[in-house]
Structures are given as C-alpha cells and as structure tokens.
Amino acid sequence: MNFVTVFRTGQLWEIDMARDALKQAQVPHFVREESLSGVISAFQATPAPGIGITWCLQVPETIVEDAKLILSELPIDLNKQPGYWDFTSDKKFIKAAKFFIWVILIVIIITHLIGFFSKLF
C-alpha cells in the first residue's frame, strides 16, 4: 500500500486537528516527522516543535480525495509548504533565535581564526 502526503505543517495544533478529523471519519492515516537535517521518523509520542521540524499527514493513495475533502473543512491550508520557522508566528522569537545563531557562528569563526593564526606565529 502506497501512502501519499495530503498535508504538511510545522504547527503542532494543525497536525493534531487534521489527525483528529481523519480519526473521527475512520480514515486510515500515518504521520511522519521530518527535520531540517533530513531525518524522517514516525510521529513521536511527545512531539517537539522547533526550527525545521515539519509533520506530514499521509493516507493510502486510494483514498486521497476522500481525505482531502474531510481536511478541507478545517481551518488549515492544505497547499502550504512550511518553512524553517513555521512552528511559530512570534516575530520576536524568530528575531532572537536568528540573532543567537549568528552570535554562535561568529564565536565559532573567531575561535577557529585565533587557532589558525596562533599556529602561524
């Protein structure tokens, strides 16, 4: 049996809502988690949203249209392709996280440059 992705999101509440709708309609489905690093796993018992984490809702290819019809009644966008920051809409958090990432990168680069130049002299 081949499974097809009918919905992808980084928002935990959206995937929970979609799973619940399919469960109530008794539609077989499977959720997998994908990370920025390319790791794909089954939906965790305690999922943790984060940068680059998305969840894919999959159904058997024979019932894709039925599943999409059920999901179309929900307040979610079935056609969106989530980005790295899809897990949050808090602009302040995104800005702070990007700043923190840049600080860490700069510290790593400076550390490597100091090590490089100390070996030269």
Summary of the structure (lengths in Angstrom):
residues: 121
radius of gyration: 19.9
end to end distance: 64.1
largest distance: 71.2
contacts: 287
relative contact order: 0.19
helix: 45%
strand: 18%
